[in-house]
């Protein structure tokens, strides 16, 4: 890990969820890549970084992640739409406030 921010984030205490498949939804791929690097350093299975709600829905249907990390304020991604779609199309996905 070359980036100083990543080095600081990796050292934050955390509780790992065993074998969790994680999907990251962000509007800027660079921030998603940083988050991916940190999670992979923590040994999470990051299955992808998406930059739109449509892209995320395709990946969710295909890969069935255990955890979806997203920002609530995204430039080119309707997070409310994404949460509504998740709640209406899956039985066990919960949106957290």
C-alpha positions as CSV (number, residue, x, y, z in Angstrom):
1,X,0.0,0.0,0.0
2,X,1.7,3.1,-1.2
3,X,-1.0,5.7,-0.4
4,X,-0.7,7.3,3.0
5,X,-4.5,7.5,3.4
6,X,-4.7,3.7,2.9
7,X,-2.0,3.1,5.4
8,X,-3.9,5.1,8.0
9,X,-7.2,3.4,7.2
10,X,-5.8,-0.1,7.4
11,X,-4.7,0.5,11.0
12,X,-8.2,1.4,12.2
13,X,-9.6,-1.3,14.6
14,X,-12.4,-3.3,13.0
15,X,-14.4,-6.4,13.4
16,X,-14.3,-8.6,10.3
17,X,-17.3,-10.5,9.0
18,X,-16.1,-14.0,8.0
19,X,-16.1,-14.7,4.2
20,X,-18.3,-11.6,3.4
21,X,-18.5,-10.7,-0.3
22,X,-18.5,-6.9,-0.5
23,X,-19.7,-4.7,-3.3
24,X,-18.7,-1.0,-3.3
25,X,-20.9,1.6,-5.0
26,X,-19.3,5.1,-5.3
27,X,-19.4,7.9,-7.8
28,X,-15.6,8.2,-8.1
29,X,-13.7,5.1,-9.0
30,X,-10.6,6.4,-7.3
31,X,-12.3,6.5,-3.9
32,X,-13.8,3.1,-4.5
33,X,-10.3,1.8,-5.3
34,X,-9.0,3.1,-2.0
35,X,-11.8,1.5,-0.1
36,X,-11.3,-1.7,-2.0
37,X,-7.5,-1.7,-1.1
38,X,-8.3,-1.2,2.6
39,X,-11.0,-3.9,2.6
40,X,-8.7,-6.3,0.8
41,X,-5.9,-5.6,3.3
42,X,-8.5,-6.6,6.0
43,X,-9.0,-9.8,3.9
44,X,-12.5,-9.1,2.7
45,X,-13.6,-10.5,-0.7
46,X,-14.4,-7.3,-2.6
47,X,-16.3,-8.5,-5.7
48,X,-16.4,-5.1,-7.4
49,X,-16.5,-1.3,-7.5
50,X,-19.6,0.2,-9.3
51,X,-20.1,3.8,-10.2
52,X,-23.9,3.7,-11.0
53,X,-27.0,2.2,-9.5
54,X,-27.7,0.4,-12.7
55,X,-24.2,-1.2,-12.7
56,X,-24.6,-2.1,-9.0
57,X,-28.0,-3.8,-9.6
58,X,-26.5,-6.0,-12.3
59,X,-23.6,-7.0,-10.1
60,X,-25.9,-7.6,-7.1
61,X,-28.1,-9.9,-9.2
62,X,-25.1,-11.7,-10.6
63,X,-22.7,-12.0,-7.6
64,X,-25.1,-11.8,-4.6
65,X,-22.9,-9.8,-2.2
66,X,-23.3,-10.1,1.5
67,X,-22.5,-6.4,2.1
68,X,-23.0,-3.4,-0.1
69,X,-21.1,-0.2,0.8
70,X,-22.2,3.0,-0.7
71,X,-22.2,6.7,0.0
72,X,-25.6,8.4,0.5
73,X,-24.6,11.4,-1.6
74,X,-23.4,10.4,-5.0
75,X,-23.1,12.6,-8.1
76,X,-24.1,10.1,-10.8
77,X,-25.9,7.4,-8.8
78,X,-29.4,7.4,-7.4
79,X,-28.8,5.7,-4.0
80,X,-32.5,6.0,-3.0
81,X,-33.4,4.2,-6.3
82,X,-30.8,1.5,-5.5
83,X,-32.1,1.0,-2.0
84,X,-35.7,0.7,-3.2
85,X,-34.7,-1.8,-5.9
86,X,-32.8,-3.9,-3.3
87,X,-35.7,-3.9,-0.9
88,X,-38.2,-4.8,-3.5
89,X,-36.2,-7.5,-5.3
90,X,-34.5,-9.4,-2.5
91,X,-35.7,-11.2,0.6
92,X,-32.8,-10.7,3.0
93,X,-31.2,-7.4,2.0
94,X,-31.6,-4.6,4.6
95,X,-30.9,-0.9,4.0
96,X,-29.3,0.7,7.0
97,X,-29.7,4.4,7.8
